[in-house]
Amino acid sequence: MSRIGKKPIKLPSGVSFQIKGGVIEVKGPKGALQQACPDGITCEVKDGAIHVARRDDSKQQRTVHGLVRSLVNNMVTGTSAGFRRELDVIGIGYKAEVQGKKLVLTLGYSHLIEYPIPAGIQIKAEKGPKKLNNYVATITVEGIDKQQVGQVASEIRGFRKPDSYKGKGIRYSDETIKLKESKKTA
């Protein structure tokens, strides 16, 4: 058995789980999510927990068993508590602000970067109590879909990745940048 796949998923209060026609539906206080369930994988609720099982021990079933359990667990967590990712903007002259349904970034280019905020995602840009050199703002990406939150954060970070000499750019809050030594003249 898969070590991940056999772990039960506890259902918090206020979260409902059901399967309709091969589609897993999870509804909670923050919203609802759906995910297709592959053939041979079954999910059932016993004693207030979701148990994921597979039909047989074929390679395909073993491959998908842990994946489906992780996806269902992320759906339960997202609909009850949600997911968040924080990015730090570091650099003199850099700016980040939310204007309506767009994130507007000034990152040292000759133009502004306007990133439209996708549906189901909330973005905040605010200055926090960070002790980093040239710290400008923290961008917080929140939502109920873990994959979508991670994708949006990755796209925002991609606009100006951290420089390896001065550390300027957009980085994850928990990311550590190892700075290179500058070139020396003889």
Disulfide bonds with the S-S distance in Angstrom:
none
